[in-house]
Amino acid sequence: MRRWIWVAIAVVVGVAAYAMLGDVRDVGARLGGFAWSAFALALALALGNYAIRFVRWELYLRHQGVRVPRGTSALVFGAGLSLSITPGKVGELVKSFLLRELCGAPATRTAPIVIAERITDLTALLALAVIGVAAYGMHATIVAVAGGLVAGGLVLLAWPRAARALLALVTRPRRLQRFRAPLGELYDGLAGLCRPRLLVTATALAIPAWAAECVGFAAIVGGFPGAHVSLPLAMVIYASTTIAGALSFLPGGLGVTEGAMILLLVESAAGLSDAAAFDATLLTRLATLWFAVVLGLFCLAIARRKIARRA
């Protein structure tokens, strides 16, 4: 756990150092004219994103029959945000550990929730990106690849025989055979969470959650004098670059998301210079990814203290 905290700190310092490699005077001049109310709005919209996703988290917990006090549930959900920078956000499985330590909830019943969250996040981002693809024809390849991966995963979830055959193949080596039973149990739980009705409901919650961050992204771009990006265009840029970062399986999509976002802003946003596109991307990531990490670290510290007191 501590290792990821230090990784987060190191990346933040690295990004700050990278930003300072340019002309400090130019950076100050650009941000001097920036409307900081737009950044505050983006932070508020990011909080809205977390609030809506917490409602989905509670929905999944109830479906799994896991009874957790609302305050503890919110604390655990918030702590999971601290590991948003892990590849594919797999580090958010820490929520299962925290629920087990704080409430005695079996990890086999809560771990599928974390995976289901990622599936419905991706389907929601795809839905938002499709709007932009239809309007602008941008990043159709990324959307098509991501759509194919999601569709393939959902087919496996709906086809137990094929999924179990794949699990048997993957765990055929002797050293992996001990994982076959727990993986099978994890699959059963995930399949239950991805049944059509629950999948549609969870995705319907995730769409406005991620749309809120798209609005925050558009607000940040519009905070630079003379710059503008329409909301549909902001949706396709933010959604497609977030998908690209997720598919890269790099921690937090670092490098991939930022690079793609800068490139698309330079190509598409009106009245935005190359340097301002970099600034807008940096501010967007601070208001979304790194805001989530900082908030999550705060919740994680509280959760660890509660666990220590219980011990």
N, C-alpha and C positions, 0 to 999 in steps of 0.2 A: 504494500500500500504506500509506504513512504517513498519507494522508488518512483511511483507515478507522480507523486506530489513534486518531487525534485525535477522530474522530466517536465512537468507543466511550468514550473518556475524557470527552468533553463530555456524553454521555448519562448516564453514571454520575454525574457531578457534578450534572446537572440533576435526576435522580431523587432524589439525596440532598438537594438544596436544596428540592425539592418536599416531601419528607417532613418537613423541618424548618420548613415554613411553619405547621404546626399548633402546638398547645401542646406545647412540649418536655417539660414535666412529665408530661403525659398519656402521651406516647409512652414516656417512661422508666418510668412506672408499669406500662403494659401489658407492655412487654418485660421489666420486672423480674420479673414472674411467669411469663414464658415458659420452658418447659423446653428449654434450649439443646441438650440431647442429641438432641432431635428434629431440630434443624437439622443437627447433625453426621451423623445418620442419613440425612437428605436428600442431603447432600454425598456420602456413601458410595454411596448408591443411584444418584446421577448418574454417579459413576465407573463403576458397574456398567453403566449405559446405554452409556457410551462404549466400555467393554470389549466388550460384545456387538456393538455396531455396528462395532467394529474387526474382529471375526471376519467379519462380512458384507463389509467392505471387502476383506479378504484373499481371501474367496471370489470376489469380482468380479475382483480382480487375476489370480487363477489362471485364471479363465475367459477373460480377455482375453490370456492368455499373457505377462503382464508380470511379470518376475522381479525382485523388489526385496528386499534384505536386510530381515529382520524389524524391526530397530531403525530403519532409515530409513523403512520403511513406517509404523511407529507414529508417528514424528516428523512425517511428512507428514500423516497422518490427524489428529493432534492440532493441527497448524498450521491445518488447515481449520476447526477450531472457532472460531478467532479471527474468522472472517467469518460467524458464525451470524446476526449482526445485519443482514446485507444482505437486500434484498427477495427472498423466496423462497429464501434462502440461496445465491443464484447466485454469491456471492463465493467459495464453497467450490471453485469451479473453479480457484482458486489451487493446489489440490493437483496438478492436471495440470501447471501451470508448474513446481512444485517437483520433481515426479518427472522432468520433462524435464531440469531443470538438475542434479539430483543423480544421476540414473541413465540419462539419455538415452532415457527412455520416450517414445514419440510421443504428443503430446497428443490426437490423433485416436482413440487407443485407450483413453485414460484419462478423457477428458472425459465420455463416455457413462456412466461409472460414477457420477459425481457426480449426474447427472440420475436414474439408476436408484435411487440412494439416496433421493432425495427422493420418488420414486414409491412405494417400499416403506415409507418413513416414513409417508406419507399413508395408504396402505392399512392399515398397522398401527394408526394412530390411529383410523381409521374403524372397524376391528374392535373396538377398545376402547370407542369412543363408542356403537356399536350395542348393547353390553351395557347401558349406561345408558339408552339410548332405550327398549329393551325393558322395563327395570325401572321407569323413571321417566317416560318420555315427554317428556324434556327435549331441547331443541335439535334436534328432528327435522328442521327445515328446513335447518339448516347441514349436518347429516349427509347429507341427501338431495342437496343441491347439490354437496357435495364428492364424494359417491359418483357422481353423474352426470358430473362432470368427469373423475374417474379412469377411469370406464368408457369415456367418449369417447376419452380418451388411449390406453387399452389397445386399443380398436378400431382406431385409426389405426396403432398399432404392429403390429397383426396384419393390416393391410390395406395392403400396400406401394403398390398402385396409387393408392389414395385419398391416402395420405400424400405420395407424390411429386407428385401433381397439386396438392396444397395448397402444397408447397414451390415448385413452378413458379409458382403464382399469387402467392405472397408475394414471390418474387425476380424478378418480371417487370420492374419498373423497372430501367433500365440501370445505375444506381448500385448496385443490389443483386444484379445477375446474378453478380458474382464470388463471392458467398457461396453460390451454388447447389450447387456441387460439394462444398465442405466440409460444408455442412449435410446433404447427401445421405449423406456418409460418416458423419457423426454419427448420423444416423437409423439407418443400417445397424447401427452398433455398439450403439445403444440397443435396437433391435428384438431383437438377439441376447441382450441382458441381460434382456429382459422375456418370454422364452419361458416357457410355463407352469411347467415344472419348477423353473427357477431363480427365477422370480418367487415361487412358493409357498415355496421354501426361504428366500429372502431376507426375505420378509414374516414367516415363522415365527420368524426371528431377531429381527426388529424389534419384534414384539409384546411379548415379555418385556422388551426394552430399554426401551420406553416405559412398560410397566406398572411398572417399577422407579421411574420418576419419579412416576407416579401414587401409588405407595405413599409416596414421600417427601413429596408434597403432603399426603396424608392425615395423615402424621406431624406435619408442621408445624402444620396446623390443630388437631390434637389436643394440641399443645404449649401451647396457651392454656388457662388454668384453666377447667374446665367446658365447653369446646368439644369437639365431636365431629362427624366426618363419616364415613359408612360407606365402605368401599373401593369398592363399585360406584358410589356417588354421586361419590366423588373421581375415579374413572376417567372418568365422563362429563363432569364439569366440566373437568378438566384436558385431556382429549382434545379436547372440542368447542371450548374456548377457544383451544387451540393451533392447531386447524384454522382457526378464524375468523381468527386472526392471520396464518396462512400465506396464506389466500385474500385478505386485505386487501393483500398485497404491500407492506406497510409494513416498514421495517427492523426485523427481529426481531418483527414484529407489535406493535410498541410502541404502547401506548394501547388498541388493540383487545383484545388478550389480557388486559391488566390490568383494563380496565374491565369486560369480560364476566365475568372471574373474581370480581371484587369483588361484582358484582351477583348472581351465582349463589350465592356464599357467603352473602350477606345473606339471600337467599330460602330457602336450603336447609339450611345448616349449623346444627346445634343448639348453642345456648349461645354464639353468636359475635356480638358487637356489630358495628356498622358500622365503627367504628374498628379493631377487632381484625381484621375482614375485610380492611381495607386493609393492616394489618401482615402478615397471613398471606400476602397476595398479593405484597407486596414481598419478604418472606423467601423465598418460593417462586421468584420470578424471580432473586433473588440466588443461590440454590442450584442453579439450572438454567441459564438463559440466560447470566447474567453470570459464573458460575463457569466455564462453557465458554469464554467469550470470554477471560477472564484466563488460563486454562490454555492456550488456543490461542495467545495472544500470546507466552507463554513458549516454546512449541514453535516458533513462527514465527521468533522471534529466534535460536534455535539453528540452525534451518534456513538462515536468511539468512547466518549466520556461516560455515556449512559451504560454502555456495555461493560466498561471497567467497573462502574459502581455495582452492577449486577454480579459481576465476578467476585 
